[in-house]
Amino acid sequence: MEELRIPQVSSNGNLPAILTGQLASMTTGYRPDPEQELQEPSYYDYPVLKAPVWRWEIIWYFFFGGLAAGCYVIASIAALFGSRDDRAVARTGYYLSLLAVLPCPVLLIKDLGRPDRFLHMLRIFKVKSPMSMGTWGLVAFSFFSGITAVIQASRDGILGRWWGPRLLAALPQRLLAIPGSAFGVFLGGYTGVLLTATSIPLWSRSKLLGAIFISSAISTSSALISFVLRLTRTPGPVLHKLEQFEWVALLVEMAGLFTFLRGSGRAARALVGNGPAEHGRTFWSFVAGTGLMLPWLLQTFSLLAGRSAKRGRGGGMLISILVLVGGYFLRRTMIEAGHTSSADARTTLWNARR
Amino acid sequence: MKSQAAMGFFTDTSVCIGCKACEIACKQWNQLPASEPVWTGSSYDNTGQLSATTWRHVQFIERIERPDIPLLELDTTSMPGTQSPALPFFNSDRWLMQSDVCKHCVNAPCLEACPTGSIIRTEFDTVYVQQDICNGCGYCVVACPFGVIERDQYGDRKAHKCTLCYDRLKEGFEPACAKVCPTASIQFGEVEQLKAHARERLGTLHERGVQEARLYGVDDDMLEGGLNSFFLLLDQPEVYNLPQNPQRPSNNVMPASFWTIVAAGVMGLVGIFIFNK
């Protein structure tokens, strides 16, 4: 068990920096030792690796992809195992899933160096490459998301009463939801696997990014569905199941993140540290703090207070917004810290010593 | 018909003189744009690192913190009143130079990552980026554990790296850098022959007392297959910014996918339980 020592206080006594450093050390088990690390050899501290080329397009793709995937999976669970009252969850989830998947190909194509060549992604099917598999997975999921939402729309009467929607409404939505959910799980988690299958120390030392991303997909999607249901004034009991599910997903996500940080050690400093280019301040406040811990605690009190307690719409919606913003910042800090991690020569060389 | 043997580089840094003819020949043959002239402040290195438009990069490492290595002593008895001068810059123990290049790994992470099939192995067993297919996704950039391949951000926005002068090999010529190297520090040939030569050279250096000499990438354990472009170094790899034992990124796919499925399974079961009530 690591002994907690008083950290080196910087000359301006910066409290956020100190707190960030303490949280980082407690979770990763790594305490920076600048004197020791300066002794480590490198080539004049030039980066060993090349920086990732991904920017805001990929951050938002991860966010929307997670929502599309999670909404579909939650909707399918509600449709396959829920009661009649839970059909509102299924309906909302399927519509949100399609809405969330629409910007995804646009963002991915825009991110390419040569967007006009986006179809080259479909030239091969390479099992060892998460990006190749992901392209095909996104195509497959988009199909299932689209057909499921169209069947839903037909049954809800949105598309009219002519023979087209009548035919679609007769299609087996629940049967299609099974492979659709499998592709949904793939879409929600493969982006984490993609980051792990690189040489960037922050992303690749621990193998848990896929698990973190899929649990974040579920928690953000659950938050989004309950937010929309509250907007449409859906009665309480339906929301209660979603809240329980969201509570579990947040727990799995926090456990995954903690284990990720523990396993990464020094490699995680770009994400949780308090150094100049490190993203610890944003991570601990907007991801771990208001994005996970705070909504989870609020949700715990809400659930403990019981179903019968009068729950203000505002409180529930606040929790949803906190989770959604936290989910965005999780992906943003993870990508941006990857840039920082790639530039850290000594940590890269440390990571390659086995 | 004799099948083509695997071809590669043996870069022997013990005879590199830091002339940078390799950098220039590479730029000239491949019609690569000049980099902005920059005084890096780190010795005579003015390229800094490999990039999309720099495929040979000469490193200079001034090892001035080596008190165990004696300075070169000159005979000054015929020159009264002078101190024995130290001449560190002409002693290879003090000043290391290396021409860095793409390692053309046997199990190239960039090739395993490439989702378009742009990166291939040629008939010479070299790793090559087909420029008419690459769409600049940037996945190879983060896969490479040596920081070699890069996307040309301000140019054609595709990924570029050393081609091992594929066009020259097809005509039976040797790569431009190997041809121009004045000390034969860069040697080109069949990988197996170069490896034998490298081991022989290492033995010679050890016999002469250069104990710091070591091979990098010659054994098959580097990325589980070795490198087709390997090195003889005069210090630990990290001094040259080379990772000691990099992990093969594609090995992470299975464990990462496993934990994803576990997390999804746990949440799925809990979800079914909750909604089934």
Contacts between the chains, C-beta under 8 A, distances in Angstrom:
chain1	res1	chain2	res2	distance
A	40	B	238	7.3
A	41	B	235	7.9
A	41	B	236	6.3
A	41	B	238	4.4
A	41	B	239	4.8
A	42	B	238	6.0
A	42	B	239	7.7
A	42	B	241	6.0
A	43	B	42	7.9
A	43	B	59	6.2
A	43	B	61	6.7
A	43	B	239	6.8
A	43	B	240	5.9
A	43	B	241	3.6
A	44	B	40	7.7
A	44	B	42	4.0
A	44	B	45	7.9
A	46	B	42	7.7
A	46	B	48	6.1
A	46	B	49	5.5
A	46	B	241	6.0
A	47	B	49	7.0
A	47	B	147	6.4
A	48	B	146	7.5
A	48	B	147	5.3
A	48	B	241	5.1
A	48	B	242	8.0
A	48	B	243	6.4
A	49	B	142	7.5
A	49	B	144	7.3
A	49	B	145	7.3
A	49	B	147	4.3
A	50	B	141	4.9
A	50	B	142	7.3
A	50	B	144	6.8
A	50	B	147	4.8
A	50	B	148	7.8
A	50	B	149	7.0
A	50	B	150	5.0
A	51	B	141	7.8
A	52	B	138	6.6
A	52	B	141	6.8
A	52	B	142	4.9
A	53	B	136	7.8
A	53	B	138	3.7
A	53	B	141	6.0
A	53	B	151	5.0
A	53	B	153	7.2
A	54	B	138	6.4
A	73	B	268	7.4
A	73	B	271	7.8
A	74	B	271	7.0
A	77	B	268	7.2
A	77	B	271	4.5
A	77	B	272	6.0
A	77	B	275	5.4
A	78	B	275	5.6
A	81	B	271	7.9
A	81	B	272	5.0
A	81	B	275	4.7
A	81	B	276	4.7
A	82	B	275	4.2
A	82	B	276	7.6
A	83	B	275	7.9
A	86	B	275	6.0
A	111	B	137	7.8
A	112	B	135	5.1
A	112	B	136	5.4
A	112	B	137	5.7
A	113	B	134	7.8
A	113	B	135	6.6
A	113	B	136	1.8
A	113	B	137	7.2
A	113	B	138	6.9
A	113	B	151	5.5
A	113	B	152	7.8
A	113	B	156	7.8
A	113	B	157	3.2
A	113	B	158	5.7
A	113	B	159	7.8
A	114	B	134	7.3
A	114	B	135	4.6
A	114	B	136	4.8
A	114	B	156	7.8
A	114	B	157	5.9
A	114	B	158	6.2
A	115	B	135	7.7
A	117	B	116	7.8
A	117	B	133	7.7
A	117	B	134	7.8
A	117	B	135	3.7
A	117	B	136	7.9
A	118	B	135	6.4
A	120	B	116	4.2
A	120	B	117	8.0
A	120	B	118	7.4
A	120	B	133	5.7
A	120	B	134	7.9
A	120	B	135	4.9
A	121	B	115	5.6
A	121	B	116	6.0
A	121	B	135	7.1
A	121	B	137	7.5
A	123	B	116	5.6
A	123	B	117	5.2
A	123	B	133	7.2
A	124	B	115	7.3
A	124	B	116	6.9
A	124	B	117	4.1
A	126	B	112	7.8
A	126	B	114	7.6
A	126	B	115	6.5
A	126	B	117	7.3
A	128	B	112	5.1
A	128	B	250	4.7
A	128	B	253	6.4
A	129	B	112	6.3
A	129	B	113	5.4
A	129	B	114	6.7
A	129	B	115	5.2
A	129	B	139	7.3
A	129	B	250	7.7
A	130	B	253	6.3
A	131	B	113	6.8
A	131	B	115	4.1
A	131	B	137	6.5
A	131	B	139	4.8
A	132	B	115	3.9
A	134	B	115	8.0
A	135	B	115	6.2
A	185	B	260	7.6
A	185	B	261	7.5
A	185	B	264	4.6
A	185	B	268	7.9
A	188	B	264	7.6
A	189	B	257	7.7
A	189	B	260	3.7
A	189	B	261	7.8
A	189	B	263	7.5
A	189	B	264	6.5
A	190	B	260	7.6
A	192	B	256	6.7
A	192	B	260	6.6
A	193	B	252	7.7
A	193	B	253	6.1
A	193	B	256	4.3
A	193	B	257	5.4
A	193	B	260	6.2
A	194	B	139	7.7
A	196	B	252	4.6
A	196	B	253	7.7
A	196	B	256	4.1
A	197	B	113	7.1
A	197	B	143	7.3
A	197	B	249	4.7
A	197	B	250	5.9
A	197	B	252	4.8
A	197	B	253	5.2
A	197	B	256	7.0
A	198	B	113	7.7
A	198	B	139	7.9
A	198	B	142	4.1
A	198	B	143	5.5
A	198	B	249	5.4
A	199	B	109	6.8
A	199	B	142	6.5
A	199	B	143	6.2
A	199	B	144	6.4
A	199	B	145	4.2
A	199	B	246	6.6
A	199	B	247	7.5
A	199	B	249	5.7
A	200	B	142	5.6
A	203	B	142	7.9
A	204	B	247	7.0
A	204	B	249	6.5
A	204	B	252	5.9
A	207	B	252	5.9
A	207	B	255	4.2
A	207	B	256	4.6
A	207	B	258	8.0
A	207	B	259	5.9
A	208	B	256	7.5
A	208	B	259	5.5
A	209	B	256	6.6
A	210	B	256	4.6
A	210	B	257	6.4
A	210	B	259	6.1
A	210	B	260	3.4
A	210	B	263	7.7
A	211	B	259	4.3
A	211	B	260	5.2
A	211	B	262	6.7
A	211	B	263	3.7
A	212	B	263	7.9
A	213	B	260	7.7
A	214	B	260	5.4
A	214	B	263	5.4
A	214	B	264	5.2
A	214	B	267	7.7
A	215	B	263	5.3
A	215	B	267	6.4
A	218	B	267	5.4
A	218	B	271	8.0
A	241	B	274	5.2
A	241	B	275	5.7
A	241	B	277	7.4
A	244	B	274	5.1
A	245	B	267	7.9
A	245	B	270	7.1
A	245	B	271	5.4
A	245	B	274	5.4
A	245	B	275	7.8
A	248	B	267	6.5
A	248	B	270	4.9
A	248	B	271	7.8
A	248	B	274	7.8
A	249	B	267	5.8
A	252	B	263	6.0
A	252	B	266	6.3
A	252	B	267	5.9
A	256	B	263	6.5
A	338	B	142	7.6
A	342	B	142	7.3
A	345	B	241	6.5
A	348	B	243	6.9
A	349	B	238	4.7
A	349	B	241	7.5
A	349	B	243	6.1
A	349	B	244	7.1
A	351	B	243	7.9
A	352	B	145	7.0
A	352	B	243	3.3
A	352	B	244	5.3
A	352	B	245	5.7
A	352	B	246	4.8
A	352	B	247	7.3
A	353	B	244	5.1
A	353	B	245	6.6
A	354	B	244	7.8
A	354	B	245	5.0
A	354	B	247	7.4
